[in-house]
Amino acid sequence: MANTLKTRPEFRNINALSDLPNYRLPPAGIVSILHRISGAILFLLLPFIIWLFDKSVTSEISFEVFRNAYTAGIGVAPAWFVKLVTLAILWGYLHHFIAGVRHLWMDATHSVSKEQGKSSAIVTLALGTLLTLALGAKLFGLY
């Protein structure tokens, strides 16, 4: 009987330099981490988001200030930087929203399986990326 028992693997502390570069995170793990990152981006950029909203709806003059931020920049920040920050906000919102809908759907339908988690994570990553690219193309004037 002693010969038939398998030896259990021994897990030790992870070495960040040697173990992490070889570790393959599953798509659901990537979505989970990006969901947290996108939430942090939205939280940290909330003052900028509120400023953009305030400038866009207060008056016609403030709307022109809002529009000029995307053509002439804000203070020392050039227009391309303002557009990049706006693109980060767009990605953060889109990814956070889509991943949140994914979580709500999985909670509501009790459909938690490894295969379904992987496929819904891939859809979340693809949809967030495609929508961000489409809106980024519009933001940078490609169409």
Residue pairs with C-beta under 8 A, 6 or more apart in sequence:
14 20
25 33
26 118
26 121
27 118
27 121
27 122
27 125
28 117
28 118
28 120
28 121
30 121
30 125
31 99
31 102
31 121
31 124
31 125
32 99
34 95
34 99
34 125
35 95
35 96
35 99
35 100
35 103
37 92
38 91
38 92
38 93
38 95
38 96
38 99
39 92
39 96
41 88
41 89
41 91
41 92
42 49
42 89
42 92
42 93
42 96
45 85
45 88
45 89
45 92
48 85
48 89
49 89
52 66
52 69
52 86
54 62
55 62
55 63
55 65
55 66
55 69
56 62
56 63
56 66
57 63
69 79
69 82
70 79
70 82
70 83
70 86
70 139
71 79
72 79
73 79
73 81
73 82
74 82
83 139
83 140
86 139
87 132
87 135
87 136
87 139
90 132
90 135
90 136
90 139
91 128
91 132
94 128
94 131
94 132
94 135
95 124
95 128
95 132
98 124
98 127
98 128
98 131
99 124
99 128
102 120
102 121
102 123
102 124
105 111
105 120
106 112
106 116
106 117
106 120
137 143
